[in-house]
Structures are given as C-alpha cells and as structure tokens.
Amino acid sequence: MQFNDKHTFDKPAAAVMKMFSTGLLRAQVQDLGYRDIGILEHSSDGKKVRIKARFTAKSDGRHSDFRQEIPRRFQRHTQTDALGHREKTGRLEAGIKACR
C-alpha cells in the first residue's frame, strides 16, 4: 500500500525545522494520544534536520482511512522526517505494522 500526501507550511524554514526537534515532535505525538514514543535517530547541522521516531497508535477511527485498513487494535509506527533549509522541502517516510 502506498500513501502520498503534501504539507505546506506558511512559516520561515527555521520555524518549520524547529517543529521537527526531538522535544517538540515528542510533545506533538503525545498530544495525538500516541504512546511508547521513542526517538531512534536525530541529526541537525543547520542545513538539514533528520529525525526518526517510533510510537504506538490506537486504531480508533481518529486517523486517516489508510491506517484503518490494518485490522488490529494498535499500530506500531516508525516515521522518518528529513528536511533541508536551502531546498525548503522535506521527505517523510512511514512504516506501519499491526500489533496488539
């Protein structure tokens, strides 16, 4: 299954990069009700930021349709975000597995 989406931020590149810091990302994921949050990788050199996180989400209908196609109570997500200051673009890769 493949899912494509596009996000546009009406903020300066530095503000968008800050959104993907480990502390802020962890808070955003917690606010969505996810649990078992772990930051697996994080790097930032002023030009690029890359963060890889893992978390567990309930299959409770609050998520997009493609996630509901996995018939389990919980889903284990691994997500990698990579963003570049100069390019002002990024890439998000996500893996989702059903779990109990």
VENKABEL-V304568 format. One record per residue. SS is DSSP state (helix for helix, strand for strand, loop for the rest). Layout:
BEGIN
SS / SS
END
This chain:
BEGIN
loop / loop / loop / loop / loop / loop / loop / loop / loop / loop / loop / loop / helix / helix / helix / helix / helix / helix / helix / loop / loop / helix / helix / helix / helix / helix / helix / helix / helix / helix / helix / loop / loop / loop / strand / strand / strand / strand / strand / strand / strand / strand / strand / strand / loop / loop / loop / strand / strand / strand / strand / strand / strand / strand / strand / strand / strand / strand / loop / loop / loop / loop / loop / loop / helix / helix / helix / helix / loop / loop / loop / loop / loop / strand / strand / strand / strand / strand / strand / strand / strand / strand / strand / strand / loop / loop / loop / loop / strand / strand / strand / strand / strand / strand / strand / strand / strand / strand / strand / loop
END
